[in-house]
C-alpha cells in the first residue's frame, strides 16, 4: 500500500529565535532569512539529480561516540571524467569522533563570508638597466589576471545541543550546494572533511593544537555542506595585521614618532615582535604536523590562520590554528601515483615544470611548495603589522618579491631601507644580524630542493625566540 504525499514528505528543520540564537524546535514559523530544510535521505532525490551531482554521505549513528568509526563514502559519476583507477577507491574509513546528526547542532547568527581569489598571472613592469622602479607601480594588476573564485563560503556561530559535547561553541563553515557552487564546491567540502578526519584519526593528534578541530558536519536538502569546527577564535592573522597597521596610522596622525614616548614605543614594538613571532611559530608547527602526516595545506595565507586572541598583551596565551584545508593534498606515495583530482592538478603541473617527475620528487616539491607559501606569509607578517595602513598589502608584497626583485631578498632589503615607512619591518627582520632576512631567503629559494622543511624553519634561530 503506497504512502500519502504527506507521509513521504521529509520533516523540515525550523529555526526560531531563542535568546539571540536559533535552534531546531520543529514548531513555529522560522525567520524568513534563516529557513532551510535538512535532508539525509539521498534516495529522495530524483534520478536525474543523482546522475548529475556528486554525493557525499556521512554514514554513522545519530551521535558518534569517542570510539566510533566514520566511513566517508564518495560516489563519483562517470560524467566527471574520473578514470576507473580513481572510481574504485570510493570508500575510505577513518577513525574519528564526528557528529553527523543535524539535530545535534544549534545554528546562530551569520558572522561573515569569504571566497577564494584566483591569480593566474600578473603583468609586471620591465625593470633592469635604464629602468627605474616606481612605487606607484606596485599592486597594479590587469583586471583579467585577478578574479574571484566561484565558491563563496558562509560562516555561522553555533553550538552543540546534545551529547557529551553539549554546549560546546562551534563555527559552521557552509559550502554552497552544487547548483550554486558547482562540482568544485562539493569537491572542496569533501576534501576538507577528509583532510581533517585523516589528521584527527591519528592517536597523537591531540599533541598538535595548531590545527583547527572539526567536530562534525551534515548536508542539507539543497546540497549545502555544513562543517562544524570548534570555536577557538573568529579572527585571523589577516585581521590582526589590519588592526596593527591601523594603530600605526593613528600614531602617525597624532604627530608621528616625534611625539611618541620612546619608552612606550619600545614596549609596543617589543610586544608586536613577540606576538608576530609566536604567531609564526604556531603556524609553522601546525604545518610541520601536517607534513609529518602526509598532508599538504596548499592554501596557506594570513586568512587561513585562526587566532584565539588579537591582543598583543595576551601573546603568551596566543594559539594560532591552521584552517581552510579544502585544497589539502594527500602526499602518500600510493595517492600521488595516478592522482588526477581537479584540486591537485595545478600542484602536479607546477611540479613537472620544476623538474619533479618521480613520486619522491613530487612529494618533495609539494612540501617545498607549502614552505614557499609559508615564506610569503612570513613576509606578510613581518611587514604589514609594522607599517601604516595602505603602505603595503599582500599582492604588492608578493609582486615586489617575485617580479621586481626576482626573490633576491637582500636587494629588497636595500630598497626598503630607503623608505622610512618600512623601517620598523626592516628592523624586525634585521634582528640577530639579519636572521629574519636569512630565513625568508631560504623559504623563498627559487630551487624547491634548497628550501628547508617545516621543522628546520621552526628551529631556525629567528623563530627560536632568542631575539624577542
N, C-alpha and C positions, 0 to 999 in steps of 0.2 A: 504494500500500500504506500503510495507516494506521500511525501511531506508537503504541507502547505507552504506558500511563499513566506509566510511569517516564521514558520519553523526553520526554513532554510537560511533566513537572514542572520548574518553574523552580528552579535551584540556590539554596539558602539561604545567606545570609551568616551565618557563625557568629563570635561574638566570644569570645575567650579572654583570660584574664589573662596579661599579659606585662610583668613588672616594673612593675606598678602601672597599666598602661594596657590597653586592649582593642584587639585588632586582628583583621583578617579573615585567617584562615588556612585556612578551608574544612574543618577537621578538629576532632574533639573535641566534647564536649558543652559548650554555652555556659552561662554563669551564668543561673539561672532568670529573674532580673530584667532581663537585658540581651539576651535573644534577640529578634531580629526578622528579617524577610526583606526583601531588596531586590528590587524588581521594576521592569523597564524596559519590558517588552513590554505595551504598552497593549492590544494585540489579545487578550491572555489574559483580560482582564476579560469578564465576561458582558455580553450585550447590554443587559440591564436596568441594570447598573451604568453602562454607557456612556451610556445615555439619561438617567440621573438626576444624574450628577455632572459637574461642570466639570473639564476635564482641562488640565493644563499640561505641555507636553512641552519638554524641552531637547534640541534636535537638534544633535548635534555628533559629532566623532570621540571616541575613548576619552579622549584628552587634547588639549586645545586649546593650540596654540602661541600665542606672544605676538602673532601677526598673524592669528589665527583670527577668523572671524565667527560669532556666535551668533545663531540665529534663534529668537525666542520665539513659538511658535505657540499661540494661545489658541483653544479651541473652546468656544463657549458654547451650551448647549441652549436651545431656544425656550421651555422651561418657566420660565426665569429672567426672562422678560419683557423681554428686550432687543430693541429695535426693529431693523429692517433696516439702518438707518444705522450702528449700532454693530456689528452682526454682520459687516458686510462688511470691517471693519477687524480681521481675525482674525490677520493676520501682521504682525510688526514685527521688523526686523533691526537689531541694534546691534553695533557693533564693540567687542568686549570680550574680555578674557582670563579666561575662567572655566573651571574644571574641573568636568565634569559626570559623570564616571565614579565611581561609589560606591567602587570598589576602589582609588581613588587616595587614600582617606582612612582614617585610623585613629581610632576613637572612644574617648575616655577616659571619665572619671567625670562623673556628673551634678553640676553646680555650682550649680544653682538653677532657679527658675521664677518667672514673673510673669504677670500678666494686665493687663487694661485696665479702668479704672473708668468707669462711665457716670454722669454727673451731669447730670440733666435740669433740675433747679431746686432751690432751697433756700428754706426758709421763714424769712425774716428777721423779727426782732422790729421793731416800729414805733419809729422814732426821730424826733426832731424836737422841737417845742415841748412842754415839760412832760414829756418823756420822758428818763430818764437812762440812759446806756449802762452796762450791767452786764458786766464782763469775763467772767463765767461763761457768758454767752450765746454767746460766740464759739465756733464749732465745733459748735454744736448743730444737727444736720441731721435732718430727718424721715427715718425709715428708708427710706421709699419713694422718696426723692429721690436716694439714692446706692446704686448697685448694681454688682455685679461683672460685667464683660463675659463673654461666652460663650467667648472664646478664651483658653486658657491656654497659654503658651509655655514650653518647657523649654530649658535651656542646658546644653551639654556641652563639656568640654575635648576637644581632639583635635589631630591634626597631619596634614600631607600626607605620604603614604607613598611616592609615586613622582613622577617628572617633574622639571622644572627647579626646582620649589619644594619638593622633598623635604626634610622635617624642619621646615618652617615650622609654627609653632604656630597653631592656629585655635580659634575658639569657634563651636560649632554652635548655631544658633537653629532650634528644631524647632516647626513649626506642626502642630497635630493634623490627622488626616485628616477627611474630611467627615462621617463617622459620629459623630465626637466634637465637632468644631468647627463643622460645618455649612459652608454656602457662604461664610460670612463669613471663615472661616479660609483657605480656598483663595484668596479674593479678596485678602486681606491679603498672603499669601505671594507671589502673582503680582505684586502692585503693588509690594511692597518690592524684589523681584528686578528688575522693570522700571525702578524709580527708580534703583537703583544702577548698572544696566547703562547707563542713559542718562547719568548723571553721569560714569561711568568711561570712557565711549566717547569723551569729548572729549579731544583731544590735550593740553590744558592741565590735565587732571585731577590730574596729579602735583603741580601747583603748590599745590593745596589739601590740607593734611594734617589738616584738621579735620573730615573725614567718614570714618566707618568704611569699611574696604575690604572689599568682597565678593570672595572668591576662587573661589567655585563653589557647587554645590548639586546635590541629587538628590532623587528621590521614591521612597518605599518602596512595597511592595506594598499596605500598609494605607492608602496615600494621604497619609502624612505628608510634609511638605515640609521638607527639611533644607537650610538655608542656611549656608554656611561663611564666616566672617569672619576676617580676620587678627586674631590675638590681640594687641591693643595695650593691653590692660588689662581687668580684670574689675570694677573698681569704678566707681561713677557719682558724679555731683555730689551726689545724694541721700545716698549712703554717706558722702561726705566731710563734708557738713553735719551728719549724725547724729553722727559721731565728734567733730567740732569742738564741737558743743553739749554732748556728754557731758564733754569736757575742761573746759568752762566750769563744769559742775555739780560736777566734782571739786574745782576750785579753791574753789568756794563751800562745799563740805563741809569743806574744810580751814581754814575760818575767814574766807572771803570776801576781798575786796580789801584789807582792813586788814592781812592777813598776806602779801600778795603783794608781793614785792620790786618796787619801782617800775620799776627798770631792766628786770627780767625781763618785767614786764607790758607795758612799752612795746615791747620787742622782739617779744613774742608777738603783740601786736595789729598791729604793723607787718608781720610776716610773714604774718599772716592776711589783712590787707587786700591785700597784694601777690598772694597766692595766688588770692583771690577775683577780683581784677581780671583776672589772666591767664586764669582760667577763663572769665570773661565775654567777654574779648577773643576767645579761640579759638572759643567758641560762636557769637558774632555773625559772626565771619569765615567759619565754615562755613555759616551761614545766608545770608550775602551771596553766597557762591559758588552756593548752590542757587538763589537768586532770579535771579542773573545767567544761570543756565542753565535758566530757565523751570520751576523746580520749587519747590513749597511743601513745608514739613515737615508741618505740621498736627497734630503731637502732641508739640510741644516742651515739655519739662519737666525737672526735675532727674534723673529716672531715665533720660532719653534722651540724656544727655551722659556718655560714657565717658572715664575719666581713666587715664593711664598711671602716675600716682603720686598718693598722698594725703598725702605728707609735705610739710608746708609749707616745710621747709628745702630741698626739692628743687624749689621753684616755678619756678626758671629752666629746668628740664627738662620742665615740665608741657606736655602737648599734649592739650587736650580734643577729643573727636571726637563728632560727631552720629551717633546710631543711630536705630533704630525708624522707618524710612521707610514703614511699612505703610500709612499714611494719606496719603502724599505725593500731591500733585495736580499734574498737568501743566498749566501755565497758558499754553501757546502758544495763540494765538487760534483756531487750527484745532481744538484739542482742547476748548477751553471751549465752543465752539458745539455745541449739541446734546448736551452731556455729561449723561448720565442714570445714571452709575455710582453704586452704593449708597454707596461710601466718600466720595464728594464731594457728595452731595445736601444734607447738612447745611450745608456751606460756602455753596453757592449759595442755599440758603433764607435764611441769615443775610444774604447779600449783597442779596437782594431786599428784605428788611425794612429794611436800611440805605439803600436807595435806589440801589443799584448794578444797573443794568439792561443797559447796553451791554457789549460784550466788553471794552472798555478799562476801564470802571468795575469790572467783575467781577474782572479781573486785579489792578487796584489794591487792591480790597478784600481779595483773597486774600493779597497781600503784607502789607497792613496787619494782617490777622488774625494772621499769623505774628509780626509785630512786637509785637502785644499780648501773645501768649503768651510771647514773649521778655521783655517787661516784667514779667510775673508771675514768670518765672524770675529776673530781676534782683532783684526784691523778695525772693524766697525766699533767694537767696544773700547778700543784704545783711542779712537778719535772722537766719535760723536758725543760721549758724555763730557769730554774735556773742551769742547768747542761751543761757541754760541749757536743758538738755533739758526739754521739756514746756511751756515758756513760750509757744512759738508753733509752729504747723505750717502746712502749705501750704493746707489748707482754711480754717483760721481766718484766715490772712493774706489769702486771696482774699475772704473774706466781709467783713473789715474794709475792704478797698479798694473793693469793688464795692457792698456793701449798706449798711454803716454810714456810710461817708464819700463814697459816690457818686463815686468816682475823684478826689476832692479830696485830693491828696497833701499839701498844706500843712496841711489840717485833721487828717490822720492824724499828721503830724509833731507837732502840738501835743498830741495825745493820747499819743503815745509818749514825749514829754518828761516826762510826769507819772508814768511807770513806770520806776523805776530799773533794772529787769531788761532794758529795751530800750535803755538809754543808749548802749552801745557801737555798736549798729546805727545809732542816730541820729547819733552822731559820725562814723561811716563815710560816711553819705550827706551829712553837713554839709561834708565836705571841699571845698575850692575855693569857699567861700562858698555852700554848698548846691548844688553841681554835681550831686550824686547825685540829690537830690530833683527837680532841674530835668529831668534825663534821664528819670527814672522817670515824671514827669508827661507828658512828650512821648510816651513809648512807650505810655502808657495813656490817651491822649487819647480822649474819647468819640466824636469825629468821626474816622472812619478816614482821611479826606482830609488830616487835620492830623498824622498820625503820620509820623515820619521813616522813610526807607528804611534798610536794614541798614548800608549804607556810611556814612550820616550818623551812625548810632548809634556805629559803630566809631571815627569821627573826633571824637566829642564829647569835650570837654576832660576829662570824668570818666574815660572809658575810655582816653584817650590815655596814661595812666600818669604824669601830671605830679604827682599828689598822693600817690603811694605809693613 
